[in-house]
Amino acid sequence: MKMTTLLSCLSLLLTSVAALGGDVEAGRRLAQLRCSPCHIVAPNQRQEIADAPPFEAIGRKFGFNSDMLVFNLMGPHAKMNFSLRRVDAEDIAAYIGTLAR
């Protein structure tokens, strides 16, 4: 019983560390390359498609829950014609987290 509890706690800890491990700079570059045609991805950007929320608003929407944001970035996206690998989604989530604060 103690071993199961210990392993569960360790698993949660490692999952949390992985979620926080996104590379903010890589996320910023990827967002500017792939997301900026529809979203405002940087504070100084002023062009976007009208119905696509800015990254700042997306960050506030998820209250910044990195796991939920990564999940949503990897899931189906109505207008996105590409998919993200988990590491890319974690990087973009880390970048969005810096905007939402």
N, C-alpha and C positions, 0 to 999 in steps of 0.2 A: 504494500500500500504506500509506504513512504517513498519507495523507488518510483512508483508511477506518478506520484505527486511531484517529485523532484524532476522527473523527465518532462512532465507537462509544463512546469514552470520554466525549465530551460528552453523548451521549444518556443514558448511565448516570448521569452527574452530574445532569442535569436531572430524570431520573426520581426519583433519590434526594431531591433538593431538593423536588420536588412531594410526595413521600410524607411528608416531614417538615413540610410546610406546613399541616397540619391545624390548625384553630382549636379549641383545647382548650375554651374557654368555650362556643362554639357546639356542640361535641360533647357537653358536659355537659348543656346545655339539651335538645338533641335526644334524648339517652339518657333523660333524666328524662321526657320527653314520650312517647316511643315504645317504649322498652325496659323501663322500670321495672315495667310490669304483670307481667312474667315474671322479670326479672333484678334482683338487687341491683346498682344502678348507682352508689351512693354509700356511703361508709363508715358513715353513720348510718342508712341504710335497713334495715329489718328484715323487710319483707314481700316474698315472691317465690313463684313456683311451685316446688315441691320439686325438680323435675328440671332446672331452668334454672340454669346455673352463674353465680355472681356475676362481675361484670366484672373484679374483681381476679384471679380464677382464670383467666379467659379471657386476660388479659394475660400471666400467667405461662406459660400453655400455649403461646403463640406466641413465647415467649422474648424478648422484644418485637421481633417482626419485623413492622413496620408494613405492608409489602406483602402478607404472608400474611393478616394480620388484615383489611385492606381487601378483599382477594379473598373471604374468607369472609363478611364482612358483606354484600357485594353478591350473593353466591350464594344459591341456594335455602335457605330456613330452614324447618324443619319446622312451626313454629307461627306464623310471622310472616305477617300478612296485608297486608303492604306491602313495597315494595322501596325500596332506598336508591340515591340518585344517588351517583356516585363522590365528589363533594365532601363529601357528608354522611357517607359511610363513612370518608373521611379524617379528618373532624372527630371522629367517634366514636372512631376508632382513636387519634387524638392524646390524647383524654381517657382512654381505657383505659390508654394508656401511662403516664399520671401515676399511676394506681392501682397499676400492676404493680411499681413501683419500691420 
